[in-house]
Amino acid sequence: MFFAPRPMPRLLRDGIRGALMALCLLHIPLQADAGDEITSARFLGETTLYPHGVLGDKVEFTTLRIVTARGAVDYNVAPDHVFEDLEPRLWNIDALPGPEVVVILSSVTQGASLAVFNADGLLARTPFIGRKNRWLAPIAAADLDGDGTAEIAYIDRPHLAKMLRVWRLSAGQLVEVASAQGLTNHRIGDAFIQSGLRDCGRGPELVTVDADWQHIVTTRFDGTNLHSREIAEYRGPDSIKKALVCRGT
């Protein structure tokens, strides 16, 4: 998805801050039924604990609020974690109806991970990258290979490694199923991510940019391997938006 710019300023918003005793999250129910379908999610509780600044400022979030028809549930990170992200994504990644919430959860010492929540809490998470000030940029979640199971894709370290990684939820864990080098979707300091998902009649394709920011690239997953092709010159964010709606490509 192509995200709207990050709102500024972000300091002094309402939030609920807290620490957790285990697994870096504290569950604070607010009249919610965990069986309800998620309708929205948002970040609260700003912090400058982790001054990475990859998204253009040094303010991140401490709380994820998930809203269902019956109310809301808050999840607070531990003192050494933050949500290093733009906004929560409502993506369906399991076999059940209704979306999950997908966010970037970062450790101040181990860098970013991709975390998936439902109304019960943390459902699954990829490993932290392993070093502070290392980040990832989500692309999309969809059934990329047509087998009835959703995959979830992101760019691992879009400024350094520039690696597309594809994961699948299996037995309550996110398992990596494919990867490819030489792709990116974010520049340091940008308050938006330049990538997404499209289907122009050939099946679902991930849309990113090549490592040198010269060409727009689409990538398909056949269940085993990733297949990429250049479809147009990269000429700024508008060229990505055009590619996502199949214009001229």
N, C-alpha and C positions, 0 to 999 in steps of 0.2 A: 504494500500500500504506500502511496505517496502522501506523507504526513504534512499537515499544515504547520506553519512556523510555530515554534515554541513560544508561549505567551510570556511577555515581560512587562513589568517586573513580576517575579514570582515570590518574593519574600513576604512574610507576614500573613500568608493565607491561613484559614482555619485548618487545624490538623490534630490528630491524636498521635502522640509519640509514646513509644514504649520500648521495652526490651523483652526478649523472650528467653525462656530457660533452655530451649533445645531447638535445633534445626533452624535457628535464626528468625523465627516468626512467632508472634503472639496473636492468638485468635481472640477477638473481642466481639461477641455477638450483640447485635442491636435489633432484637425482635425479628430475627430471620429464621426461615426454615431452609435447611441445607438441601432439601429435595426440590426447591423451587428453581425454575429456570432463571439464569442470569439475564438481566435486562440492561445493565450498564455497569461501568467501573470507572474509577478516577483515582488519581494520586492526591495525597494530602501530606501535610507535615514537612515543610521544607527544611533542608539542612545544608550546611557547607562543610560537613565532616570530610567529604571526599573531593578535594579540589582538582579533579581530573580535567574538567572543562571541555570535554569532547564535543558537547552539544552547544557550545558558544557561551556558557556561563559556568559558574562553579556551584550552582544550587541544584541539589537533587531532592529526593523524597524519602520519607520514612514510613509512610502508610499507604496501603492499597485498600480502598473501599469498594466492595462488591455489592451491588444492589440487586435484589430479587423482588418479586411481587409483594412479598410480606415485609420487607424491610432491608436492612443493610448489615454487612459483616465487615469489620476492619481487621486488617493484618498489619502488624507493626514489625519492622525489621529490628534485629539486634543492634547494639551500638556500633558494631563494626561492619554493617551492611547498609546499602542504600538501593533504592530503585533508580537506576541511572538511565532514564528513559524519557520519552516524549509524552506518551499517553498509553494506557492499557489497550490491548487489542482483544476484541471478542471474536475468537476463532474456534470453530468446532474441530477438535482433533481426536475425539474418541467415537465409539459406535453409538453413543447415546444421543438423543435429541438435545438441542440447545447448545450454546457456545460455552467454551472455557475462556479464561482470561490469561493472556500471554504477555509477559513483561520481561524486562531486563533487570535481573537482580545481581548486584555487584558486591563483592567483598573488597574492603579497602586494602587488603593485602594480596588477594588472589585474583582480582579482576572480575570480569563479567561472566554470567551464565544466563541461559534462557530458562525461565521458570513458568510453569503452567499451574494455574489455580482453578478450583471450582469453589462452590459455596462452602464446602467442608474445609478448605484450606489448600495447602501446597499439594498438588497432585503428582508432579514430577519436575525434575530439573536436570539440565545438562551439567556436566562438570564445570567448575570455574576454570577459566583459561589457564590460571596458574601463576599469574604475576600481576601486580597492581598496575593500574593505568593501561589495561588491555580490555578492549571492548568488542562487542558484536552488534550487528545491525540486522534485525529481522526483515524478512521479505514477505512471506505469505504461508498459509496453511491450506492444503487442498489434497484431494486424491489425485496425485500427479501421474500415477501409472494405471489407474482404472481398475484396481483390485478391490475396491470397496473400503479401503483403509486410508485415512488421511496421513499425509506427510507434512512436516513443518520445516521450513528452510530459512537459513540466515547466512550472512557473510561473517565469517570469523576474522576479526581484526582487519576491518576494511581499509585501514591505512598502512598495514604492515604485511600480514600474511595473505590477505585478499583471496580467501578461500571460501567457496560455497560449500556449505555442509547441510545435508538433508537427514532428518531424524523421523522416527516413528514411535508412537506410544505402544509399548508391548509389555504386558504383565505389570503394569504400573510404573514402568520406567521408560525414559526416552532413550532409544537405541539408534545409533548412527547407521544409516543404510547406504549413503553415497557421499562423495565429496569431489570437488574439482577446483583447481587453482586458476588464478589469473582473472578473477572477477571481483567487483566492488560495487558499493552503493552509497557511500558516504565519504564526505571530505571533512577533515578536522575543523570544528567550529561551526559547521552548518547545523541549523536547527530544524533539519528535515532529512529524511531518508529517500534516496532516489532509486526505487525499485518497486516491484509488485508482481501481480499475477494477471495473465490474460488468456483468452481462448479465441483465436481467430479462425477456427474451423479445423485446426490440426490437433486439438486437445489442449490441455492446460500447459502453459509455458511460464517459467519464471523470467522476469525482465530485470536485467542489471546492466552494468557498464563494464567494459574491459579494464584491465589493471592500469592502463595508461590514459583513461578517460578520452579515448578516441572514438570508440564505437559502442552503440547499444547492442546488447547480446541477449538472445533468448536461450533458455536451457530447458530441455525436456528430460524426464526421468522414465526409463522403460521398465523399471522394477529392479534393475541391476546396475545400470550405468547411466551417467548423465551425458547428454548430447547438446552441445552449444553451437550457435551460429550467429554471426554478425548480421544485423538486419538494417542498420542505418548508422550514419555518423552521429556522434554525440554532440549536440549543440546547445547544451544547457538543460535546465530542468524541464522546460516546455517540450523538448524533444522526447523526454521520457514519458511525459503525460500523453503525447501523441501515440507513442508506441503502445502504451497500455490500452488504448482504445482502437488499436489496429489501423491507425491512419498512416497510409503510405508505406506500410511494411508488410 
